[in-house]
Amino acid sequence: MSAGERLYGAVEAGGSKFLCAVGHGVHEIIEERRIATREPAETLAEVLQFFHAMQLKHGRVRGFGIAAFGPIQLDRRAPDWGRMLATPKPGWANANLIATLQPVADCAIELDTDVNAAALAEAELGAGQGCSSVAYVTVGTGIGAGIAINGQTLRGRMHPEMGHILVRRDPRDLTFPGICPFHGDCLEGVSSGIAIQRRWQSDLSALSEEHVAYSIIGGYLGQLASTIALVTSAERIVFSGGVLENGLLLPHIRDATRDALAGYLPPHEPDGCVENSVCLSPLHGRAGLLGAMILARRAGELSTSQYAIGRWDDQE
Protein backbone atom coordinates (compact mmCIF):
# COMPACT_ATOMS: atom_id res chain seq x y z
CA MET A 1 0.00 0.00 0.00
CA SER A 2 1.49 3.35 -1.01
CA ALA A 3 1.45 6.46 1.19
CA GLY A 4 -1.32 7.92 -0.96
CA GLU A 5 -3.43 4.79 -0.38
CA ARG A 6 -3.08 4.64 3.39
CA LEU A 7 -6.22 3.67 5.20
CA TYR A 8 -7.34 6.02 7.95
CA GLY A 9 -9.88 5.52 10.71
CA ALA A 10 -12.04 8.34 12.06
CA VAL A 11 -14.47 8.62 14.95
CA GLU A 12 -16.74 11.54 15.76
CA ALA A 13 -17.82 10.73 19.29
CA GLY A 14 -20.93 12.75 20.00
CA GLY A 15 -23.36 12.96 22.88
CA SER A 16 -26.18 11.41 20.83
CA LYS A 17 -24.28 9.43 18.19
CA PHE A 18 -20.87 8.09 17.20
CA LEU A 19 -19.94 8.38 13.53
CA CYS A 20 -17.22 5.96 12.47
CA ALA A 21 -15.50 5.88 9.10
CA VAL A 22 -12.56 4.46 7.19
CA GLY A 23 -11.10 5.95 4.05
CA HIS A 24 -8.07 7.30 2.25
CA GLY A 25 -8.79 10.90 3.29
CA VAL A 26 -11.54 13.49 3.55
CA HIS A 27 -12.40 13.14 -0.14
CA GLU A 28 -12.36 9.35 -0.20
CA ILE A 29 -14.35 7.86 2.66
CA ILE A 30 -14.96 4.20 1.88
CA GLU A 31 -17.40 3.10 4.56
CA GLU A 32 -19.01 4.63 7.60
CA ARG A 33 -21.44 3.73 10.34
CA ARG A 34 -23.66 5.63 12.75
CA ILE A 35 -23.90 4.24 16.29
CA ALA A 36 -26.29 5.60 18.90
CA THR A 37 -24.53 6.85 22.04
CA ARG A 38 -25.61 4.65 24.92
CA GLU A 39 -23.63 3.40 27.92
CA PRO A 40 -19.86 3.51 27.27
CA ALA A 41 -19.26 -0.25 27.25
CA GLU A 42 -22.10 -0.97 24.83
CA THR A 43 -21.33 1.96 22.53
CA LEU A 44 -17.57 1.42 22.35
CA ALA A 45 -18.00 -2.33 21.78
CA GLU A 46 -19.93 -1.50 18.62
CA VAL A 47 -17.22 0.95 17.56
CA LEU A 48 -14.57 -1.75 18.04
CA GLN A 49 -16.62 -4.21 16.00
CA PHE A 50 -16.87 -1.74 13.11
CA PHE A 51 -13.15 -1.05 12.89
CA HIS A 52 -12.23 -4.69 13.36
CA ALA A 53 -14.48 -5.60 10.42
CA MET A 54 -13.17 -2.73 8.30
CA GLN A 55 -9.54 -3.74 8.79
CA LEU A 56 -10.31 -7.35 7.89
CA LYS A 57 -11.96 -6.05 4.74
CA HIS A 58 -9.75 -3.13 3.70
CA GLY A 59 -6.42 -3.63 5.45
CA ARG A 60 -4.54 -2.03 8.32
CA VAL A 61 -5.43 1.45 9.54
CA ARG A 62 -2.30 3.63 9.44
CA GLY A 63 -3.62 6.71 11.26
CA PHE A 64 -6.52 7.16 13.65
CA GLY A 65 -8.40 10.37 14.45
CA ILE A 66 -10.86 10.83 17.31
CA ALA A 67 -13.04 13.93 17.61
CA ALA A 68 -14.89 13.62 20.92
CA PHE A 69 -17.41 15.44 23.03
CA GLY A 70 -16.00 16.61 26.31
CA PRO A 71 -14.63 17.66 28.56
CA ILE A 72 -11.85 15.19 27.84
CA GLN A 73 -8.16 14.87 28.70
CA LEU A 74 -6.28 16.02 25.58
CA ASP A 75 -2.78 16.11 27.04
CA ARG A 76 -0.89 13.26 25.38
CA ARG A 77 1.64 13.33 28.22
CA ALA A 78 -1.00 12.66 30.88
CA PRO A 79 -1.43 9.07 32.10
CA ASP A 80 -5.17 9.39 31.54
CA TRP A 81 -4.94 10.76 27.98
CA GLY A 82 -8.32 10.24 26.33
CA ARG A 83 -10.30 10.03 29.58
CA MET A 84 -13.66 11.78 29.80
CA LEU A 85 -13.73 14.30 32.63
CA ALA A 86 -16.77 15.81 34.41
CA THR A 87 -19.07 15.49 31.42
CA PRO A 88 -22.81 16.16 31.76
CA LYS A 89 -23.38 13.02 29.65
CA PRO A 90 -24.67 10.41 32.14
CA GLY A 91 -22.35 7.44 32.63
CA TRP A 92 -19.46 8.77 30.53
CA ALA A 93 -17.31 10.43 33.18
CA ASN A 94 -13.97 8.56 33.39
CA ALA A 95 -14.57 6.54 30.20
CA ASN A 96 -11.26 6.39 28.30
CA LEU A 97 -11.59 6.45 24.51
CA ILE A 98 -7.90 5.95 23.78
CA ALA A 99 -7.51 2.93 26.05
CA THR A 100 -10.71 1.34 24.78
CA LEU A 101 -9.91 1.80 21.07
CA GLN A 102 -6.28 0.65 21.20
CA PRO A 103 -7.14 -2.91 20.09
CA VAL A 104 -8.22 -1.55 16.68
CA ALA A 105 -5.94 1.50 16.60
CA ASP A 106 -2.46 0.05 16.89
CA CYS A 107 -1.05 3.05 15.06
CA ALA A 108 -0.56 6.77 15.54
CA ILE A 109 -3.60 8.45 17.09
CA GLU A 110 -4.66 12.08 17.15
CA LEU A 111 -7.34 13.21 19.62
CA ASP A 112 -9.23 16.49 19.85
CA THR A 113 -12.68 17.72 20.74
CA ASP A 114 -15.45 17.30 18.19
CA VAL A 115 -15.85 21.06 17.82
CA ASN A 116 -12.12 21.72 17.50
CA ALA A 117 -11.93 19.05 14.80
CA ALA A 118 -14.98 20.56 13.09
CA ALA A 119 -13.23 23.95 13.09
CA LEU A 120 -10.33 22.31 11.24
CA ALA A 121 -12.77 20.90 8.69
CA GLU A 122 -14.45 24.27 8.18
CA ALA A 123 -11.06 25.91 7.67
CA GLU A 124 -9.93 23.33 5.13
CA LEU A 125 -13.18 22.37 3.40
CA GLY A 126 -16.05 24.60 4.51
CA ALA A 127 -17.05 28.14 5.34
CA GLY A 128 -13.64 29.08 6.71
CA GLN A 129 -11.60 28.45 3.57
CA GLY A 130 -9.15 31.27 3.06
CA CYS A 131 -9.40 32.40 6.69
CA SER A 132 -6.50 32.11 9.11
CA SER A 133 -8.81 31.78 12.14
CA VAL A 134 -12.14 29.96 12.29
CA ALA A 135 -14.56 29.33 15.15
CA TYR A 136 -17.08 26.51 14.94
CA VAL A 137 -20.20 26.43 17.14
CA THR A 138 -22.62 23.53 17.33
CA VAL A 139 -26.03 23.94 18.92
CA GLY A 140 -27.87 20.70 19.49
CA THR A 141 -28.31 18.45 22.51
CA GLY A 142 -25.53 20.57 24.01
CA ILE A 143 -23.53 23.57 22.89
CA GLY A 144 -19.85 23.53 22.08
CA ALA A 145 -17.36 25.70 20.24
CA GLY A 146 -13.89 25.12 18.86
CA ILE A 147 -11.22 27.36 17.37
CA ALA A 148 -8.70 26.67 14.60
CA ILE A 149 -5.89 29.18 14.02
CA ASN A 150 -3.52 28.62 11.11
CA GLY A 151 -4.39 24.94 11.03
CA GLN A 152 -3.91 24.35 14.78
CA THR A 153 -6.71 24.05 17.31
CA LEU A 154 -6.90 26.11 20.47
CA ARG A 155 -5.90 24.27 23.64
CA GLY A 156 -4.55 25.33 26.99
CA ARG A 157 -5.13 24.00 30.45
CA MET A 158 -7.93 21.99 28.84
CA HIS A 159 -9.86 22.99 25.74
CA PRO A 160 -12.51 25.64 24.98
CA GLU A 161 -15.80 25.04 26.80
CA MET A 162 -17.72 28.03 25.47
CA GLY A 163 -21.08 26.35 25.87
CA HIS A 164 -20.76 27.05 29.59
CA ILE A 165 -20.19 30.81 29.52
CA LEU A 166 -22.67 32.90 31.48
CA VAL A 167 -25.04 35.04 29.43
CA ARG A 168 -27.11 38.12 30.17
CA ARG A 169 -30.67 36.86 30.57
CA ASP A 170 -33.38 38.10 28.26
CA PRO A 171 -36.07 40.01 30.26
CA ARG A 172 -38.71 37.75 28.66
CA ASP A 173 -36.91 34.64 29.91
CA LEU A 174 -36.12 35.30 33.55
CA THR A 175 -38.23 32.52 35.08
CA PHE A 176 -36.58 29.58 33.29
CA PRO A 177 -33.87 28.26 35.65
CA GLY A 178 -31.77 26.50 33.01
CA ILE A 179 -30.87 22.82 32.76
CA CYS A 180 -27.09 22.64 33.11
CA PRO A 181 -26.27 20.35 36.07
CA PHE A 182 -23.16 22.42 36.80
CA HIS A 183 -24.16 26.03 36.13
CA GLY A 184 -27.93 26.17 35.75
CA ASP A 185 -28.51 29.02 33.32
CA CYS A 186 -25.21 29.11 31.42
CA LEU A 187 -25.44 29.28 27.62
CA GLU A 188 -25.99 25.54 27.24
CA GLY A 189 -28.41 25.58 30.14
CA VAL A 190 -30.74 28.04 28.40
CA SER A 191 -30.07 27.63 24.66
CA SER A 192 -29.42 23.95 23.91
CA GLY A 193 -31.96 21.79 22.17
CA ILE A 194 -32.92 20.15 25.46
CA ALA A 195 -33.39 23.55 27.13
CA ILE A 196 -35.63 24.69 24.26
CA GLN A 197 -37.69 21.53 24.50
CA ARG A 198 -37.98 21.89 28.27
CA ARG A 199 -39.04 25.54 27.99
CA TRP A 200 -41.55 25.38 25.11
CA GLN A 201 -42.33 21.64 24.92
CA SER A 202 -41.23 21.71 21.30
CA ASP A 203 -38.19 21.63 19.05
CA LEU A 204 -37.34 25.07 17.72
CA SER A 205 -37.96 23.95 14.13
CA ALA A 206 -41.59 23.10 15.01
CA LEU A 207 -42.33 26.64 16.26
CA SER A 208 -43.68 29.35 13.97
CA GLU A 209 -41.26 31.90 12.53
CA GLU A 210 -42.82 34.61 14.70
CA HIS A 211 -42.36 32.72 17.97
CA VAL A 212 -40.47 34.60 20.66
CA ALA A 213 -38.10 31.65 21.05
CA TYR A 214 -36.15 32.67 17.95
CA SER A 215 -35.24 36.11 19.25
CA ILE A 216 -34.50 34.82 22.76
CA ILE A 217 -32.25 31.96 21.65
CA GLY A 218 -30.74 34.05 18.86
CA GLY A 219 -29.95 36.72 21.44
CA TYR A 220 -28.06 34.27 23.64
CA LEU A 221 -26.11 32.83 20.71
CA GLY A 222 -25.34 36.34 19.49
CA GLN A 223 -23.75 37.00 22.87
CA LEU A 224 -21.57 33.95 22.28
CA ALA A 225 -20.60 35.10 18.77
CA SER A 226 -19.68 38.58 20.00
CA THR A 227 -17.63 37.06 22.83
CA ILE A 228 -15.77 34.86 20.35
CA ALA A 229 -15.13 37.87 18.13
CA LEU A 230 -13.80 39.95 21.02
CA VAL A 231 -11.71 37.25 22.68
CA THR A 232 -10.28 35.36 19.69
CA SER A 233 -10.73 37.82 16.79
CA ALA A 234 -11.83 34.88 14.62
CA GLU A 235 -12.33 35.81 10.99
CA ARG A 236 -15.26 33.42 10.54
CA ILE A 237 -17.74 32.12 13.12
CA VAL A 238 -19.54 29.07 11.74
CA PHE A 239 -22.75 27.75 13.32
CA SER A 240 -24.13 24.25 12.93
CA GLY A 241 -26.30 21.71 14.77
CA GLY A 242 -29.90 20.61 14.89
CA VAL A 243 -31.24 23.79 16.51
CA LEU A 244 -30.20 25.77 13.41
CA GLU A 245 -31.45 23.32 10.79
CA ASN A 246 -34.34 25.39 9.43
CA GLY A 247 -32.18 28.51 8.97
CA LEU A 248 -34.59 30.84 10.79
CA LEU A 249 -32.30 31.41 13.76
CA LEU A 250 -29.30 32.81 11.88
CA PRO A 251 -30.71 36.33 11.25
CA HIS A 252 -31.46 36.66 14.98
CA ILE A 253 -27.92 35.56 15.86
CA ARG A 254 -26.48 38.12 13.46
CA ASP A 255 -28.69 40.92 14.79
CA ALA A 256 -27.75 40.08 18.38
CA THR A 257 -24.06 39.88 17.48
CA ARG A 258 -24.24 43.30 15.85
CA ASP A 259 -26.08 44.76 18.84
CA ALA A 260 -23.60 43.29 21.33
CA LEU A 261 -20.55 44.55 19.41
CA ALA A 262 -22.17 47.98 19.00
CA GLY A 263 -19.89 48.92 16.12
CA TYR A 264 -16.73 48.15 18.06
CA LEU A 265 -15.39 45.41 15.77
CA PRO A 266 -14.01 45.63 13.20
CA PRO A 267 -13.49 49.39 13.00
CA HIS A 268 -12.73 49.49 9.27
CA GLU A 269 -15.74 47.61 7.87
CA PRO A 270 -19.46 48.42 7.52
CA ASP A 271 -22.21 46.56 9.38
CA GLY A 272 -22.27 43.99 6.59
CA CYS A 273 -19.19 42.39 8.15
CA VAL A 274 -21.48 40.42 10.49
CA GLU A 275 -23.18 38.82 7.48
CA ASN A 276 -19.75 37.81 6.20
CA SER A 277 -18.27 36.61 9.45
CA VAL A 278 -21.24 34.84 11.11
CA CYS A 279 -22.61 32.05 8.91
CA LEU A 280 -23.94 28.50 8.72
CA SER A 281 -21.79 25.47 7.97
CA PRO A 282 -22.01 24.18 4.39
CA LEU A 283 -20.76 20.71 5.40
CA HIS A 284 -24.21 19.23 6.08
CA GLY A 285 -23.53 18.07 9.61
CA ARG A 286 -20.34 16.24 8.65
CA ALA A 287 -17.76 18.74 9.91
CA GLY A 288 -16.94 16.66 13.00
CA LEU A 289 -16.39 13.44 11.06
CA LEU A 290 -14.36 15.20 8.37
CA GLY A 291 -12.33 16.86 11.11
CA ALA A 292 -11.66 13.44 12.63
CA MET A 293 -10.43 12.27 9.23
CA ILE A 294 -8.09 15.29 9.07
CA LEU A 295 -6.76 14.27 12.49
CA ALA A 296 -6.30 10.71 11.21
CA ARG A 297 -4.36 11.96 8.19
CA ARG A 298 -2.12 13.99 10.48
CA ALA A 299 -1.64 10.98 12.73
CA GLY A 300 -0.51 8.95 9.74
CA GLU A 301 2.06 11.61 8.90
CA LEU A 302 3.57 11.65 12.39
CA SER A 303 6.77 9.88 13.32
CA THR A 304 5.88 6.35 14.37
CA SER A 305 8.66 6.21 16.94
CA GLN A 306 7.39 9.35 18.68
CA TYR A 307 3.62 8.98 18.53
CA ALA A 308 2.49 5.49 17.61
CA ILE A 309 0.79 3.28 20.14
CA GLY A 310 1.78 -0.28 19.37
CA ARG A 311 4.53 -1.90 17.36
CA TRP A 312 3.52 -1.55 13.73
CA ASP A 313 5.86 0.40 11.49
CA ASP A 314 4.96 1.90 8.10
CA GLN A 315 6.05 -1.05 6.01
CA GLU A 316 3.88 -3.65 4.37
C-alpha positions in Angstrom: 0.0 0.0 0.0 1.5 3.3 -1.0 1.4 6.5 1.2 -1.3 7.9 -1.0 -3.4 4.8 -0.4 -3.1 4.6 3.4 -6.2 3.7 5.2 -7.3 6.0 8.0 -9.9 5.5 10.7 -12.0 8.3 12.1 -14.5 8.6 15.0 -16.7 11.5 15.8 -17.8 10.7 19.3 -20.9 12.8 20.0 -23.4 13.0 22.9 -26.2 11.4 20.8 -24.3 9.4 18.2 -20.9 8.1 17.2 -19.9 8.4 13.5 -17.2 6.0 12.5 -15.5 5.9 9.1 -12.6 4.5 7.2 -11.1 5.9 4.1 -8.1 7.3 2.3 -8.8 10.9 3.3 -11.5 13.5 3.6 -12.4 13.1 -0.1 -12.4 9.3 -0.2 -14.3 7.9 2.7 -15.0 4.2 1.9 -17.4 3.1 4.6 -19.0 4.6 7.6 -21.4 3.7 10.3 -23.7 5.6 12.8 -23.9 4.2 16.3 -26.3 5.6 18.9 -24.5 6.8 22.0 -25.6 4.7 24.9 -23.6 3.4 27.9 -19.9 3.5 27.3 -19.3 -0.3 27.2 -22.1 -1.0 24.8 -21.3 2.0 22.5 -17.6 1.4 22.3 -18.0 -2.3 21.8 -19.9 -1.5 18.6 -17.2 1.0 17.6 -14.6 -1.8 18.0 -16.6 -4.2 16.0 -16.9 -1.7 13.1 -13.1 -1.1 12.9 -12.2 -4.7 13.4 -14.5 -5.6 10.4 -13.2 -2.7 8.3 -9.5 -3.7 8.8 -10.3 -7.3 7.9 -12.0 -6.1 4.7 -9.7 -3.1 3.7 -6.4 -3.6 5.4 -4.5 -2.0 8.3 -5.4 1.5 9.5 -2.3 3.6 9.4 -3.6 6.7 11.3 -6.5 7.2 13.7 -8.4 10.4 14.4 -10.9 10.8 17.3 -13.0 13.9 17.6 -14.9 13.6 20.9 -17.4 15.4 23.0 -16.0 16.6 26.3 -14.6 17.7 28.6 -11.8 15.2 27.8 -8.2 14.9 28.7 -6.3 16.0 25.6 -2.8 16.1 27.0 -0.9 13.3 25.4 1.6 13.3 28.2 -1.0 12.7 30.9 -1.4 9.1 32.1 -5.2 9.4 31.5 -4.9 10.8 28.0 -8.3 10.2 26.3 -10.3 10.0 29.6 -13.7 11.8 29.8 -13.7 14.3 32.6 -16.8 15.8 34.4 -19.1 15.5 31.4 -22.8 16.2 31.8 -23.4 13.0 29.6 -24.7 10.4 32.1 -22.4 7.4 32.6 -19.5 8.8 30.5 -17.3 10.4 33.2 -14.0 8.6 33.4 -14.6 6.5 30.2 -11.3 6.4 28.3 -11.6 6.4 24.5 -7.9 6.0 23.8 -7.5 2.9 26.1 -10.7 1.3 24.8 -9.9 1.8 21.1 -6.3 0.7 21.2 -7.1 -2.9 20.1 -8.2 -1.5 16.7 -5.9 1.5 16.6 -2.5 0.0 16.9 -1.0 3.1 15.1 -0.6 6.8 15.5 -3.6 8.4 17.1 -4.7 12.1 17.1 -7.3 13.2 19.6 -9.2 16.5 19.8 -12.7 17.7 20.7 -15.5 17.3 18.2 -15.8 21.1 17.8 -12.1 21.7 17.5 -11.9 19.1 14.8 -15.0 20.6 13.1 -13.2 23.9 13.1 -10.3 22.3 11.2 -12.8 20.9 8.7 -14.5 24.3 8.2 -11.1 25.9 7.7 -9.9 23.3 5.1 -13.2 22.4 3.4 -16.0 24.6 4.5 -17.1 28.1 5.3 -13.6 29.1 6.7 -11.6 28.4 3.6 -9.1 31.3 3.1 -9.4 32.4 6.7 -6.5 32.1 9.1 -8.8 31.8 12.1 -12.1 30.0 12.3 -14.6 29.3 15.2 -17.1 26.5 14.9 -20.2 26.4 17.1 -22.6 23.5 17.3 -26.0 23.9 18.9 -27.9 20.7 19.5 -28.3 18.4 22.5 -25.5 20.6 24.0 -23.5 23.6 22.9 -19.8 23.5 22.1 -17.4 25.7 20.2 -13.9 25.1 18.9 -11.2 27.4 17.4 -8.7 26.7 14.6 -5.9 29.2 14.0 -3.5 28.6 11.1 -4.4 24.9 11.0 -3.9 24.4 14.8 -6.7 24.0 17.3 -6.9 26.1 20.5 -5.9 24.3 23.6 -4.5 25.3 27.0 -5.1 24.0 30.4 -7.9 22.0 28.8 -9.9 23.0 25.7 -12.5 25.6 25.0 -15.8 25.0 26.8 -17.7 28.0 25.5 -21.1 26.3 25.9 -20.8 27.1 29.6 -20.2 30.8 29.5 -22.7 32.9 31.5 -25.0 35.0 29.4 -27.1 38.1 30.2 -30.7 36.9 30.6 -33.4 38.1 28.3 -36.1 40.0 30.3 -38.7 37.7 28.7 -36.9 34.6 29.9 -36.1 35.3 33.6 -38.2 32.5 35.1 -36.6 29.6 33.3 -33.9 28.3 35.7 -31.8 26.5 33.0 -30.9 22.8 32.8 -27.1 22.6 33.1 -26.3 20.4 36.1 -23.2 22.4 36.8 -24.2 26.0 36.1 -27.9 26.2 35.8 -28.5 29.0 33.3 -25.2 29.1 31.4 -25.4 29.3 27.6 -26.0 25.5 27.2 -28.4 25.6 30.1 -30.7 28.0 28.4 -30.1 27.6 24.7 -29.4 24.0 23.9 -32.0 21.8 22.2 -32.9 20.1 25.5 -33.4 23.6 27.1 -35.6 24.7 24.3 -37.7 21.5 24.5 -38.0 21.9 28.3 -39.0 25.5 28.0 -41.5 25.4 25.1 -42.3 21.6 24.9 -41.2 21.7 21.3 -38.2 21.6 19.1 -37.3 25.1 17.7 -38.0 24.0 14.1 -41.6 23.1 15.0 -42.3 26.6 16.3 -43.7 29.4 14.0 -41.3 31.9 12.5 -42.8 34.6 14.7 -42.4 32.7 18.0 -40.5 34.6 20.7 -38.1 31.6 21.0 -36.2 32.7 17.9 -35.2 36.1 19.2 -34.5 34.8 22.8 -32.2 32.0 21.6 -30.7 34.1 18.9 -29.9 36.7 21.4 -28.1 34.3 23.6 -26.1 32.8 20.7 -25.3 36.3 19.5 -23.8 37.0 22.9 -21.6 33.9 22.3 -20.6 35.1 18.8 -19.7 38.6 20.0 -17.6 37.1 22.8 -15.8 34.9 20.3 -15.1 37.9 18.1 -13.8 39.9 21.0 -11.7 37.2 22.7 -10.3 35.4 19.7 -10.7 37.8 16.8 -11.8 34.9 14.6 -12.3 35.8 11.0 -15.3 33.4 10.5 -17.7 32.1 13.1 -19.5 29.1 11.7 -22.7 27.8 13.3 -24.1 24.3 12.9 -26.3 21.7 14.8 -29.9 20.6 14.9 -31.2 23.8 16.5 -30.2 25.8 13.4 -31.5 23.3 10.8 -34.3 25.4 9.4 -32.2 28.5 9.0 -34.6 30.8 10.8 -32.3 31.4 13.8 -29.3 32.8 11.9 -30.7 36.3 11.3 -31.5 36.7 15.0 -27.9 35.6 15.9 -26.5 38.1 13.5 -28.7 40.9 14.8 -27.8 40.1 18.4 -24.1 39.9 17.5 -24.2 43.3 15.8 -26.1 44.8 18.8 -23.6 43.3 21.3 -20.6 44.6 19.4 -22.2 48.0 19.0 -19.9 48.9 16.1 -16.7 48.2 18.1 -15.4 45.4 15.8 -14.0 45.6 13.2 -13.5 49.4 13.0 -12.7 49.5 9.3 -15.7 47.6 7.9 -19.5 48.4 7.5 -22.2 46.6 9.4 -22.3 44.0 6.6 -19.2 42.4 8.1 -21.5 40.4 10.5 -23.2 38.8 7.5 -19.8 37.8 6.2 -18.3 36.6 9.5 -21.2 34.8 11.1 -22.6 32.1 8.9 -23.9 28.5 8.7 -21.8 25.5 8.0 -22.0 24.2 4.4 -20.8 20.7 5.4 -24.2 19.2 6.1 -23.5 18.1 9.6 -20.3 16.2 8.7 -17.8 18.7 9.9 -16.9 16.7 13.0 -16.4 13.4 11.1 -14.4 15.2 8.4 -12.3 16.9 11.1 -11.7 13.4 12.6 -10.4 12.3 9.2 -8.1 15.3 9.1 -6.8 14.3 12.5 -6.3 10.7 11.2 -4.4 12.0 8.2 -2.1 14.0 10.5 -1.6 11.0 12.7 -0.5 9.0 9.7 2.1 11.6 8.9 3.6 11.7 12.4 6.8 9.9 13.3 5.9 6.3 14.4 8.7 6.2 16.9 7.4 9.3 18.7 3.6 9.0 18.5 2.5 5.5 17.6 0.8 3.3 20.1 1.8 -0.3 19.4 4.5 -1.9 17.4 3.5 -1.5 13.7 5.9 0.4 11.5 5.0 1.9 8.1 6.1 -1.0 6.0 3.9 -3.6 4.4 
